[in-house]
Amino acid sequence: MDGDLDRWFIEHILVHEEALQRYLTRCWPHRDEVRDLRQELYTRLYQAAAKSRPTSPKSFLFSSARHLMADRARHARVVSIVPMGDFEPSHVLVDDVSPERWCGGRETLARLSDAFDRLPDRCREVVWLRRVEELSQKEVAMRLGISEKTVEKHIAKGMRLLADAMHTGADDPVAATGMDDEREHAR
């Protein structure tokens, strides 16, 4: 080890250890990892200083700490993809989805979303709770304070309006079927 580098490290980096500890503790959400962060930071700084000593060691220390935390946070968001069992890539048809098919799927999803947004309020709420949140008919009825029969009617109506909008390409499923909010409230 280089004695001059060790002396520089002690005099210019380790003197800020308390401030660094407070900074890491304040900024890093996992307190049990602060020691490891600090150690990794010291290793990085020591290796960098062996090549070229920074002109402003304290600034270099804290900016390196900020970059290390950003690297760790970014790395934590990466999802590991590990094959399970006997995975044979040759059985997967990756080229099956053409750009046209992919774009068509996106357009279909956009049409469905627009049609859903245009459903009458109560009908949209019932369809969402039943089909998206997967609540039972009874749970939907209890949550909204309506009868199960009313839930059933709203589901049937909502699904019919969505299907009509998807098949006819109508911008407004309610207008396309002649049903509106006033008739909705009358039921």
N, C-alpha and C positions, 0 to 999 in steps of 0.2 A: 504494500500500500504506500501511496505517496504521502509523506509526512506533511508537506506543504498543503496538499489538498485537504488532509484531515484537519489541519489547523484552520484553514479557511472555512471549512464546513462548520466547525465548532463555533468560530467567531462570528460568522455571518448568517448561518442558518439555524443552528440549535439554540441561539439566544432568543429566538422567536417562538420557541416550543409552546409556551403557555398560551400565547395569542393564537397560535395555530390550533391548539387543542380546543380553545373556546370557539374558534371559527368553524372547525369541522363539526363540533358537537351541535352548534347552532344550525348549521346548514344541512347536515346529513341526517336523514330521517331514521337511520338504523344505528342507534347508539353502540350496539355491540360490535359494529364494524369500524368504529372510529380509529382504534389502535391499528388495525390492518391498513386502513387508508393512510394513516400517518407514516407507517413503515414503508409502504409502497411509494409514497411521495418522497421520502428521504432517499430511497434507492434510486428513483428516477433523477432526483436533483443531483445526487452524488455522481451518477454516470454522466449527466449532462455537463456538470462542472469539470469533470476530468477532461472533457474535450475543449470547453471554453467557459471561462468564468463569467457569469452575468455581471453587468455594471451596477444593477440595482437588485441585490440579492433578496431583500424583503419583498419587493414587488414580484420578483420571479417566483418566490416561494408561494405567495398567495394566488397568483394567477395559475401556477401549476396545480395547486390544490383545487381550484375551481375547474380546471380542465379534467383533472382526475375524477372528480365527482360527476362531471358531465359524461365522461367515458363510461363510468360504472353504471350510471342511470340508463344510458343508451344501451349498454350491454344487457342490462336487466330486462329491457323490453323485447329483446330478441327471443323468439320462440324456438326452442330446439325441436328439430324434426328428426325423430328416431323411428326407423321402421319397426313395426311390431310383427313378430311371427315370420312366416315364409312369404315375404313380399317379393313378388316378381314384377319388376318394372315392365316387362314385355307384355303383361296382361292389361296394362293401362293404356288407353287410347288418348294420348294427349293431343294429337293432331285432329281429333274428332271435332273440335269446336273451331269453326272457321270465323274469320273476322265478321262476316256477314251475319252468321248465326249469333255471335256474341252481341253484336250491335242490335240485332232484332230482339234479343232477350232483354237488353237494357231498355229498348223502346216499349216493350210489353210491360215491363215493370213500371216504367214512368206512367203509362196509360192506366195501369191498375191503381197506382198511387193517386193519380188525379181523380179517378172515378171514386175511390174510397173517400177522398177529401170532400167530394160533392154529395155524399150521402146525407140524408137528414140527420141532424145532430144526435138524437136518441138512437136511431138505427145504427149510426156509425159507432157510437159508444158501446152498444150491445154487441155488434160484430167484433169490435176490437177485443172486448173482454172475453168473449166466447172463443174466438178463433185464434187470436194472437196470444193473449195471456192464458188461454186454455182453462178458463174457469168453467165449472159445471153450470148447467142451466139454472140450477137452484142457487148457486153462489152469485151468479149475475143478477138474478131476481132479488135476492136479499140485499146486495150491494146498492142496487139502483132503486129499491123500494117499489118494484113492480111485480106483477104475477109471472109465474113461469110460462103461462100461455102467451103473455105479451112478449116475453123474451123470444119464445118460439116464432111468433109472427114477425118480430123485428129481424131475426136471423134469416128467415125465409125471404122476406122482402129485400134485405140487404144483399143476400147472395144472388137473388134474381136480378137486382139492379146492377150489381157488379158484372154478372155474366152477360147481361144485355149490353152494357157499356163495352165490354171486351169483344163481343162478337160483332156489334154494329159499328164500333169505333166512335160512338157518340161522345162528345165532350162532356155532356151533362147527363148522367144516368137517370136522374129524376125527371128532367124535362123530356128525355127520350121516351119515357114510359108514361108520361102525362101525370105523374104523381108529384106532389109538391109538399112543402112543410105544413100547409094548412090542412091538407087531407091527412097528413101524418098525425097531427095533433087531434084530429077528429076521431081517430081510431082508438 
